Amino acid sequence: MKYWKRINAFRTSVALNAGKPEYTFYDGPPFATGLPHYGHILAGTIKDTVTRYAHQTGHSVPRRFGWDCHGLPVEYEIDKALGLSTRDEVLAMGIGTYNSHCRSIVQRYTREWETVVTRLGRWIDFDNDYRTMDAGFMESVWWVFKALHNKGLIYRGYKVMPYSTTCATPLSNFEAGLNYKDVSDLAVVVSFPLVDSPSVSLVAWTTTPWTLPANLALCVNEVLSYVKVRSVLDKKIYIVAEQRLTQLFPMLKSKKVQKRERGRSV
């Protein structure tokens, strides 16, 4: 690493290929509001391999590191720091003031990133980096979008997305996972009487009962074990997956199952 730095290896290699056919590599930039982790390091190593190969096959390969300054991760950090929880509080503060707070942290860990990435041996330019919040960058993105629209390459589609009611915006998978929590949710247990034997019912549970009217069928797993249980309360027989038996009938924890059937035989 010291030798590379002493001979300015990266910049020298770029200069040697100046004027050759350009190879453009679009790199999704990371957020600088957090420290690099294994996922960043693995992806960065692969990206470095691609650009090095392009350089070695006779291409000029500009490589500028970038920073993603948009999205909820930045806003989430500011909301936490300032104790904000609603959109009205942001509007009361003023969008300009809120944006200034966001800009103040988007490059919090840039030095740490440069240290880690450089230590990994990745050749990329940190001195001539770009930020997605820069007007020039945003205008170039809109220019590209307009050019694609003019060519008829943009269409409107529909996709089910996670949604934040607080931020009033759809969330990316990454954003939805930032505040992921395991929580206890209400569930509904429903019995489905058999057509040819109304006193016997299959049992299913759901956390989305509003979907039940649209159900067309019930399925069983052919390799799982199912048991029949007679309820003392209503004298009816219920077919339940053995693994879920004690969740539905806790008093049976100390009882031994007399008979079980595979799903393929139910």
BELFENVEN-V691259 format. One record per residue. NEAR is the number of other ideal C-beta (glycine too) atoms within 12 Angstrom. Layout:
NEAR, NEAR
This chain:
16, 9, 9, 17, 15, 9, 12, 16, 20, 32, 21, 16, 26, 28, 16, 18, 25, 16, 11, 19, 14, 18, 22, 15, 24, 16, 28, 19, 31, 36, 37, 36, 32, 26, 21, 29, 16, 12, 16, 28, 21, 15, 21, 31, 23, 18, 29, 27, 19, 25, 34, 26, 16, 26, 31, 17, 15, 15, 25, 22, 33, 30, 36, 24, 35, 33, 34, 31, 32, 27, 30, 30, 31, 34, 35, 28, 26, 28, 27, 18, 17, 22, 11, 24, 16, 17, 19, 11, 17, 25, 14, 13, 21, 12, 14, 12, 18, 23, 20, 16, 23, 33, 24, 20, 28, 33, 31, 23, 23, 28, 15, 21, 33, 24, 16, 25, 36, 26, 18, 24, 20, 33, 34, 36, 24, 26, 15, 15, 28, 28, 26, 27, 28, 21, 13, 13, 22, 17, 14, 15, 19, 14, 14, 17, 15, 14, 14, 14, 14, 11, 11, 8, 11, 13, 9, 6, 7, 7, 10, 8, 14, 20, 16, 22, 12, 19, 25, 15, 18, 18, 25, 21, 12, 20, 25, 21, 15, 25, 20, 12, 9, 6, 8, 7, 12, 11, 16, 16, 21, 22, 25, 24, 19, 19, 11, 7, 14, 12, 18, 24, 25, 29, 33, 27, 22, 20, 16, 16, 17, 10, 13, 18, 10, 10, 16, 8, 9, 24, 15, 23, 17, 13, 15, 22, 24, 31, 30, 29, 33, 19, 21, 12, 10, 13, 11, 22, 23, 32, 36, 34, 31, 30, 17, 24, 26, 18, 17, 25, 24, 11, 14, 22, 12, 9, 14, 11, 21, 12, 14, 21, 22, 17, 21, 13, 15, 25
